[in-house]
């Protein structure tokens, strides 16, 4: 069972692949599209298209493009778009986000929980800058250290201390790169717990419901390992911030 398949199963009940509640997602999208009746949105690392589908369902004059390396996730995104009646307003591309180019810029670029595709926050900002129309907005979400990480937290995340800064340091990096936060959301402990319990629970439940599947043991092991890494490692240490950014 590859990483992409594990992720699809784990997000069965939490399609937003980040510690954000439905209410938080709605508020962020409302602010990101405020004052614009129509526009074009791009999601770099869209997965099953949860952000774009929500945006299009509520905004009939918007169009969207999603990019991801997971072909199965894009198939599900297309099926969901068809069911919602928005499939004609969304284009889905099976390509590495780092290699995506477009003839026309976008009014809104999103990359929430997928900055690893570019190697971190700052490379993500650089990629988004090249795809954003003048006056456009960027919605980007990434981790930060809520407190100094313990060795257990670093082991659980497979991370190094220098991989993230604290919230102030992360915001300073964004500002130094020429972006201005015009809105933002720091995920709450409840949002984190809901996300992690959903992630591990969905994966474990799939293994319970498919005991004869050749990947059942692998899925259960991945769920148990992830749960232990979270509860005994990085819970309360790794934070998540989603910025709405503009450039002067």
N, C-alpha and C positions, 0 to 999 in steps of 0.2 A: 504494500500500500504506500503510494508516494505521498509527499507532503501536500500536494494539491488536493488529493482525494480526502485526506484526513481533514483538511481545512473545510472542504465542502460539507462533510458529514458533521463536523463540529459546529458549523454555523447554521445548521438546519432551522433552529428556532431563534437565531439572533443574526439575521442577514447582514446587519451593519457590522463589519469586521473590525470593530473598535469598541471600547467601553463607553458607549453613548446610548442613552435612552431614546425612545421614539420622540419624546417631547423635545429633547436637546437637538436631535437631528432636524426636526421641524423648525425650531427657532433659528438654527444656523442657516438652513436653506432660505427661510424668509428674509433674513438679513442679507444673505449673499445675492439675492435676486431683487431686493427692494428697489423700487423706482424704475424697474425695467419690465415692461409688459411682454417683450419678446427678446430672445437672445439665443446664444449658442453656448452650451456647456460641454466640457471635456473632463472625463474622469480617468486619471492615469493610475491603472491598477484597479479597475472597476469591479473585478470579481463577477458576481451575478447581477451587478448593475443596480444594487439597492438604492444608492443615492440618486442616480439618474432617473430611475423609474418613479421615485417619489416626487422628484422635481417636475417631471413631465406630466404626471397625473394631475398635479395641481396647477400647472401653467400651460394652457393649451397652445400658446404661441411660441413656446420654446422648443428648440431642437437640441439633440445631444449626441455625443460620441463617447464610446467607452473603449478602453484599451486594456488588454490583459493577455498573459501568456497561458492561461488555463482555458483550453478549448471547451471543456465540459461546462465550466462556469458560464462561458459566453453563450453556449447553447441554452442553458437555463434562463439566462437574461433575455434571450430572444423569445423564448416561450412565454416568459412573464410579461414581456412587452406586448406580445400578441394578445394575451388574455386581458391586459389593461386597455387595449386599443390604441397604444402609442407606438407600435412597431415601425410605422412609417416615419416617425420623427426621431429615430435613434439609429445610429450606425455603430456596429460593433466590430472591432478589429483584433484579430489574433496575432499580436505582435508584442515584442519587448517594448515596454514603455520608453526605454532609453532611445529606441530607434524610431519612434513615432514622429512623423512630420505631417503638417497640414498646409494646404494652400491658403486657407483663410484663418485668421486668429480667432480666439474664443473670448466671449464676454466673461465667462466664469471657468476657471480651472480648479479641479478638485484632486487632492491626493491625501486621503485620510487613512492613516494606518498602513500606508504602502510606501513610505519614504525609503524603506530598505531596498526597493527596486532601483533606486538611484545611488545608493550608498550613503544615505543620511539626509538630514534636513537641508543643509546648504546646497548640495547638488540638486535636490528636488526644487528648491527655489530658482536655481539657474535654469533648469529645464522648463519650469512653468513660465518663467519670464519670456522665453523665446516663443511661447505659444499664446500668450495673452495679448488681447487687443489693448490699445491705449485706453486708459480709464477702467480697464477690467479688474476683476477681483479674483483672488486666490483663496481657496479654503483648504488649509493644510493641517493635518493632525499628526502629532509625534509624541514620543515619550520624553519625560524629564525626571530628574531625581527629586522625589518628594522629601527624601532624607538621605543622608549619606549611606550608600549601599554596603551591606555586610558581605563577607565572602560567600555566605549562603545565597544571598540575593543575586550576586554576580554569577554564581554557578548555575542557579536556576534559570537565569535569562541567557546564559551563554554570552555574557557581555563583559566589557571592561569598564572601569569607572569613567574613563574619558569618552565613552560612547555617548554620554548625555551630560548636560549641565543641569543646574537647578532651574526653577521657573524664571527667575530674574536673569540668569545667564543665558537661557535659551531665548528669551525675549530680546536681550541685548544683541545676540547674534542676528536675529531677524532684522532689527533696526539698523545694525551696522551694514547689512546687505542691501539697504535701500528700501525696505518695506515698512509700512506703517500698519500696526494692528488697529483695525477700526471696530472689531468685535472679537470676542473669544469666549471659550468655555473650557473650564478645567473639570474633568470628569470627577464625579463624587465617588466616595468609597462604595456607596450602594450601586452605582453604575458599574464600577469595577467588579464587585462581587456578583452582580447579576450576569455580567458578561462571562466571567470565569466559570461560574456554576453552570451556565448554559453551555459553554464550550465543552467542558469536561463531561457534563451530563448527557448531552446529545450524542457524543462519541461513545460513551460507555453504554448508553441505552441501545444504540445501533448494534453493538457487540452482543448485548443480551438478547436482542430480538433476532439475531442472525448467528446462532451458535454454530451452525454447520458451514458457515462461510469461511473460506480459507484465510480471510483477513481479519476474522473476528478477534483472535488473540492479539494481533498487532494493534488493532484499534483500542482494545481494552488496555493494553500496556501503555499506549500513548496517552490515553485519558488519565490513567493512574499516575503516570510520571508527571504529566503537566499539572495535575492537581497538587501533587506533593511539592513541585517546584514553586508553585504559587503560594500555598499555605505555609510552607516551611521556609520560603525564601523571600520572594519579592513583594508579597502583599504589604501594602502601606509604604513601600519604598519607591516603586516605579509609579509615577504619575503620568497623566495623558492630557495634553492641551491641544485644542483645536482653535486655530487662529483664522480670522477673516482678514486678509491683507490687501492693501492697495499700495501703489507706488505714486509718488508725487509727479 
